[in-house]
Structure formats: C-alpha cells, structure tokens
Amino acid sequence: MKLPAEHPLHLVIGLTIWSAFFIAAYGGLSVYCSVAVEPDAGGLKNPLNLGLLALTAATSVLLGILANWCWRSAKKFPGKVSAGVYIAGLIATVGVAIPIIFLPPCV
C-alpha cells in the first residue's frame, strides 16, 4: 500500500528511520567492542567503520529519496512538512555518523 505524500504517517516515518539507524549503529558498535579480540586493529579502516559507513549511506539515501518524493508529489502543506522531517532525519543521521566513522572504535 502506497501512502499519499500528505498522509500524517509521513510526519513520523523519517525520525523513526533515524532512530532505527541510531539504535543499530550504536548497538552494533557496543556489541562489537564487547566481543572483539583486538578492537583497535586496523585504525579507521576496520570492518566496523566500513560497515557503519555503508549503513549510514543506505539510511541517508533512503531518507533523501523519501524527502524528494514527498516534496515533489505533495500538493498540500503536510506533505511539504513531511519532506522537511525526512531532511531533518537525514541531517541527524549524518550528524550521528560523523564521530562513528571518523574515530577509531572502542576508544
């Protein structure tokens, strides 16, 4: 079922996607650090940082596509606000990912 751009559910989907990303990223980071034998091996180019980079890219692309779709197909104000919420989720995703990607894990 495809929701129209003005559907009120779009007002919460963007930040729900961001919160799922946040939980997956920091939960995965915590689990990795608790079970890794040598968590600092590899510097910044370790499997964890590369995986989190991929997760960040996928989440950012998804939020960007949804924001663009809402903005283009919305004819009323709630659709435009939904696009703004998706953009806010995109900015929050990038903001959360910057320290994860550019710092070595388990510091």
MODELLER restraints for C-alpha pairs under 7 A, 6 or more apart:
rsr = mdl.restraints
at = mdl.atoms
rsr.add(forms.Gaussian(group=physical.xy_distance, feature=features.Distance(at['CA:5:A'], at['CA:70:A']), mean=5.16, stdev=0.5))
rsr.add(forms.Gaussian(group=physical.xy_distance, feature=features.Distance(at['CA:5:A'], at['CA:73:A']), mean=6.25, stdev=0.5))
rsr.add(forms.Gaussian(group=physical.xy_distance, feature=features.Distance(at['CA:5:A'], at['CA:74:A']), mean=5.23, stdev=0.5))
rsr.add(forms.Gaussian(group=physical.xy_distance, feature=features.Distance(at['CA:5:A'], at['CA:79:A']), mean=5.07, stdev=0.5))
rsr.add(forms.Gaussian(group=physical.xy_distance, feature=features.Distance(at['CA:6:A'], at['CA:74:A']), mean=6.16, stdev=0.5))
rsr.add(forms.Gaussian(group=physical.xy_distance, feature=features.Distance(at['CA:6:A'], at['CA:76:A']), mean=6.68, stdev=0.5))
rsr.add(forms.Gaussian(group=physical.xy_distance, feature=features.Distance(at['CA:6:A'], at['CA:78:A']), mean=5.33, stdev=0.5))
rsr.add(forms.Gaussian(group=physical.xy_distance, feature=features.Distance(at['CA:6:A'], at['CA:79:A']), mean=4.31, stdev=0.5))
rsr.add(forms.Gaussian(group=physical.xy_distance, feature=features.Distance(at['CA:10:A'], at['CA:82:A']), mean=5.55, stdev=0.5))
rsr.add(forms.Gaussian(group=physical.xy_distance, feature=features.Distance(at['CA:11:A'], at['CA:82:A']), mean=4.96, stdev=0.5))
rsr.add(forms.Gaussian(group=physical.xy_distance, feature=features.Distance(at['CA:11:A'], at['CA:85:A']), mean=6.41, stdev=0.5))
rsr.add(forms.Gaussian(group=physical.xy_distance, feature=features.Distance(at['CA:14:A'], at['CA:63:A']), mean=6.77, stdev=0.5))
rsr.add(forms.Gaussian(group=physical.xy_distance, feature=features.Distance(at['CA:14:A'], at['CA:85:A']), mean=5.91, stdev=0.5))
rsr.add(forms.Gaussian(group=physical.xy_distance, feature=features.Distance(at['CA:14:A'], at['CA:86:A']), mean=4.56, stdev=0.5))
rsr.add(forms.Gaussian(group=physical.xy_distance, feature=features.Distance(at['CA:14:A'], at['CA:89:A']), mean=5.52, stdev=0.5))
rsr.add(forms.Gaussian(group=physical.xy_distance, feature=features.Distance(at['CA:15:A'], at['CA:89:A']), mean=5.28, stdev=0.5))
rsr.add(forms.Gaussian(group=physical.xy_distance, feature=features.Distance(at['CA:18:A'], at['CA:89:A']), mean=5.49, stdev=0.5))
rsr.add(forms.Gaussian(group=physical.xy_distance, feature=features.Distance(at['CA:18:A'], at['CA:93:A']), mean=6.04, stdev=0.5))
rsr.add(forms.Gaussian(group=physical.xy_distance, feature=features.Distance(at['CA:25:A'], at['CA:52:A']), mean=6.52, stdev=0.5))
rsr.add(forms.Gaussian(group=physical.xy_distance, feature=features.Distance(at['CA:33:A'], at['CA:39:A']), mean=6.01, stdev=0.5))
rsr.add(forms.Gaussian(group=physical.xy_distance, feature=features.Distance(at['CA:33:A'], at['CA:106:A']), mean=5.50, stdev=0.5))
rsr.add(forms.Gaussian(group=physical.xy_distance, feature=features.Distance(at['CA:39:A'], at['CA:105:A']), mean=6.77, stdev=0.5))
rsr.add(forms.Gaussian(group=physical.xy_distance, feature=features.Distance(at['CA:39:A'], at['CA:106:A']), mean=6.27, stdev=0.5))
rsr.add(forms.Gaussian(group=physical.xy_distance, feature=features.Distance(at['CA:40:A'], at['CA:104:A']), mean=6.71, stdev=0.5))
rsr.add(forms.Gaussian(group=physical.xy_distance, feature=features.Distance(at['CA:40:A'], at['CA:105:A']), mean=6.39, stdev=0.5))
rsr.add(forms.Gaussian(group=physical.xy_distance, feature=features.Distance(at['CA:40:A'], at['CA:106:A']), mean=6.81, stdev=0.5))
rsr.add(forms.Gaussian(group=physical.xy_distance, feature=features.Distance(at['CA:43:A'], at['CA:104:A']), mean=5.86, stdev=0.5))
rsr.add(forms.Gaussian(group=physical.xy_distance, feature=features.Distance(at['CA:44:A'], at['CA:102:A']), mean=6.75, stdev=0.5))
rsr.add(forms.Gaussian(group=physical.xy_distance, feature=features.Distance(at['CA:44:A'], at['CA:103:A']), mean=6.60, stdev=0.5))
rsr.add(forms.Gaussian(group=physical.xy_distance, feature=features.Distance(at['CA:44:A'], at['CA:104:A']), mean=5.22, stdev=0.5))
rsr.add(forms.Gaussian(group=physical.xy_distance, feature=features.Distance(at['CA:49:A'], at['CA:101:A']), mean=5.47, stdev=0.5))
rsr.add(forms.Gaussian(group=physical.xy_distance, feature=features.Distance(at['CA:52:A'], at['CA:101:A']), mean=6.92, stdev=0.5))
rsr.add(forms.Gaussian(group=physical.xy_distance, feature=features.Distance(at['CA:53:A'], at['CA:101:A']), mean=6.37, stdev=0.5))
rsr.add(forms.Gaussian(group=physical.xy_distance, feature=features.Distance(at['CA:56:A'], at['CA:93:A']), mean=6.92, stdev=0.5))
rsr.add(forms.Gaussian(group=physical.xy_distance, feature=features.Distance(at['CA:56:A'], at['CA:97:A']), mean=6.62, stdev=0.5))
rsr.add(forms.Gaussian(group=physical.xy_distance, feature=features.Distance(at['CA:60:A'], at['CA:90:A']), mean=5.55, stdev=0.5))
rsr.add(forms.Gaussian(group=physical.xy_distance, feature=features.Distance(at['CA:60:A'], at['CA:93:A']), mean=6.81, stdev=0.5))
rsr.add(forms.Gaussian(group=physical.xy_distance, feature=features.Distance(at['CA:63:A'], at['CA:86:A']), mean=5.65, stdev=0.5))
rsr.add(forms.Gaussian(group=physical.xy_distance, feature=features.Distance(at['CA:63:A'], at['CA:87:A']), mean=6.95, stdev=0.5))
rsr.add(forms.Gaussian(group=physical.xy_distance, feature=features.Distance(at['CA:63:A'], at['CA:89:A']), mean=6.99, stdev=0.5))
rsr.add(forms.Gaussian(group=physical.xy_distance, feature=features.Distance(at['CA:63:A'], at['CA:90:A']), mean=5.77, stdev=0.5))
rsr.add(forms.Gaussian(group=physical.xy_distance, feature=features.Distance(at['CA:64:A'], at['CA:87:A']), mean=6.86, stdev=0.5))
rsr.add(forms.Gaussian(group=physical.xy_distance, feature=features.Distance(at['CA:64:A'], at['CA:90:A']), mean=6.82, stdev=0.5))
rsr.add(forms.Gaussian(group=physical.xy_distance, feature=features.Distance(at['CA:66:A'], at['CA:86:A']), mean=6.79, stdev=0.5))
rsr.add(forms.Gaussian(group=physical.xy_distance, feature=features.Distance(at['CA:67:A'], at['CA:83:A']), mean=4.34, stdev=0.5))
rsr.add(forms.Gaussian(group=physical.xy_distance, feature=features.Distance(at['CA:67:A'], at['CA:86:A']), mean=5.15, stdev=0.5))
rsr.add(forms.Gaussian(group=physical.xy_distance, feature=features.Distance(at['CA:67:A'], at['CA:87:A']), mean=6.15, stdev=0.5))
rsr.add(forms.Gaussian(group=physical.xy_distance, feature=features.Distance(at['CA:68:A'], at['CA:83:A']), mean=6.92, stdev=0.5))
rsr.add(forms.Gaussian(group=physical.xy_distance, feature=features.Distance(at['CA:70:A'], at['CA:79:A']), mean=5.80, stdev=0.5))
rsr.add(forms.Gaussian(group=physical.xy_distance, feature=features.Distance(at['CA:70:A'], at['CA:80:A']), mean=6.65, stdev=0.5))
rsr.add(forms.Gaussian(group=physical.xy_distance, feature=features.Distance(at['CA:70:A'], at['CA:82:A']), mean=6.69, stdev=0.5))
rsr.add(forms.Gaussian(group=physical.xy_distance, feature=features.Distance(at['CA:70:A'], at['CA:83:A']), mean=5.23, stdev=0.5))
rsr.add(forms.Gaussian(group=physical.xy_distance, feature=features.Distance(at['CA:71:A'], at['CA:79:A']), mean=6.64, stdev=0.5))
rsr.add(forms.Gaussian(group=physical.xy_distance, feature=features.Distance(at['CA:71:A'], at['CA:80:A']), mean=5.46, stdev=0.5))
rsr.add(forms.Gaussian(group=physical.xy_distance, feature=features.Distance(at['CA:71:A'], at['CA:83:A']), mean=5.43, stdev=0.5))
rsr.add(forms.Gaussian(group=physical.xy_distance, feature=features.Distance(at['CA:74:A'], at['CA:80:A']), mean=6.26, stdev=0.5))
